[in-house]
C-alpha cells in the first residue's frame, strides 16, 4: 500500500489591504492554485 501525505497550505483570507487576495485570479487561475499545484507536483 503506498504511503499518503497531507500538506497544509496556509492562506489567510483577512488581508488588510486586499481581502481574499489568495483567491483572486493571476494569469487565469486563483493564486492559491499555484501553491496547490506546486505541492502536488513536488513528488513528495
N, C-alpha and C positions, 0 to 999 in steps of 0.2 A: 504494500500500500504506500503510495507516495506521501511524503510529508507535505503538510499545508502550512502556509504562513499568513499571518494577519499583519496588515500595515495600517497605521493610523496617520492620517494627513490632517493636521490642524488647519482649519480655515475659518477664521473669525468672520462673522457677519456684521459686527458692530463697529466698523471703522468710523473714525470721527469725520473725516473729510469726504469719503466716498463710500456710502453704505453698500454692503453686499458686493464689494468690488471683485471678490473671487468668482462671482457668478456672471460678471459682465463679459461680453464677447471680446476676444482678442484674436484677430485673423480668423474669424468664423467659428471659434469654439470658446466656451467659458474658460477662464484662466485656470480654474480648478482641474479641468480635464487634462491639462498639460502635466500636472503633478500626478494624477491618477495613471496616465499613460506611461510616464517615466517610471513609476513604481512597478507597474505591470511588466514593462519591458526590461526591467533591470536584471532579470534572470535569477533573482534570489528565491 
